[in-house]
């Protein structure tokens, strides 16, 4: 059974091993994390609050992978995830959280 909490945990724990993975393993792990997050949130517009709750570790992985592998698809997905999460924080009245989110991941917010 797939559990959202397990996906969040797996995504977070993946951020802890990024720097010890070779390029092939990094790409493989990133693809799995992307797939798991898509399973957890199948409609990011409808469940934007879920994206906001799950976005930080996913964006960290995507930024790291983009920088190391220079694959623009990771940057695009990081930007899309950032935009959805940032908008959700504002939409639901968490303006300070939105501002902190923008400060932390500002490099994808262009």
C-alpha positions in Angstrom: 0.0 0.0 0.0 1.3 3.5 -0.9 1.1 6.0 1.9 1.5 9.7 1.6 3.5 9.9 4.8 5.9 7.3 3.6 6.4 9.2 0.3 7.1 12.4 2.3 9.6 10.5 4.5 11.3 8.8 1.5 11.6 12.1 -0.3 13.1 13.8 2.8 15.5 10.9 3.4 16.6 11.0 -0.2 17.8 14.6 0.3 20.3 13.2 2.9 22.1 11.0 0.4 22.3 13.2 -2.6 25.9 14.0 -2.4 27.0 10.4 -2.2 25.2 9.2 -5.3 26.9 8.9 -8.7 25.1 10.4 -11.7 23.3 7.2 -12.7 22.0 6.5 -9.2 21.1 10.2 -8.7 19.0 10.2 -11.9 17.4 6.8 -11.0 16.5 8.0 -7.4 15.2 11.3 -8.7 12.9 9.7 -11.2 11.5 7.4 -8.5 10.9 10.3 -6.1 9.2 12.2 -8.9 7.0 9.2 -9.6 6.1 8.7 -6.0 5.2 12.3 -5.5 3.0 12.1 -8.6 1.2 9.1 -7.1 0.7 11.0 -3.9 -0.7 14.1 -5.6 -2.3 13.2 -8.9 -4.0 16.6 -9.4 -1.7 19.4 -8.2 -4.3 22.1 -9.0 -7.0 20.4 -7.0 -4.7 19.4 -4.1 -2.5 22.4 -4.1 -2.3 22.4 -0.3 -0.8 18.9 -0.4 1.8 20.2 -2.9 2.7 23.0 -0.4 3.1 20.5 2.4 5.3 18.1 0.4 7.2 20.5 -1.8 10.4 21.4 0.2 12.3 18.1 0.0 11.2 17.5 -3.6 12.4 20.9 -4.7 15.7 20.3 -2.9 16.2 17.1 -4.8 15.2 18.7 -8.1 17.5 21.6 -7.7 20.4 19.4 -6.7 19.8 17.1 -9.7 19.4 20.0 -12.1 22.7 21.5 -11.0 24.6 18.2 -11.1 23.1 16.7 -14.2 22.3 19.9 -16.0 18.9 18.6 -17.1 16.4 21.3 -17.6 13.4 19.0 -17.0 14.4 19.0 -13.3 14.5 22.8 -13.2 11.1 23.0 -14.9 9.5 20.6 -12.4 11.2 22.5 -9.5 9.7 25.7 -10.8 6.2 24.2 -11.4 6.3 22.7 -7.9 7.5 26.0 -6.4 4.8 28.0 -8.2 2.0 25.7 -7.0 3.3 25.5 -3.4 4.0 29.2 -3.1 0.6 30.1 -4.5 -1.1 27.7 -2.1 0.7 29.2 0.9 -0.7 32.6 -0.1 -4.1 31.3 -1.0 -4.6 29.7 2.4 -3.3 32.7 4.3 0.2 31.6 5.2 1.9 34.7 3.8 5.0 34.4 6.1 5.4 30.8 5.1 5.2 31.9 1.4 7.8 34.5 1.9 10.2 32.1 3.7 9.6 29.6 0.9 10.5 32.2 -1.7 13.7 33.1 0.2 14.7 29.4 0.5 14.0 28.4 -3.1 14.4 31.8 -4.8 16.8 30.4 -7.4 14.0 28.6 -9.1 11.6 31.5 -8.8 12.5 33.5 -11.9 
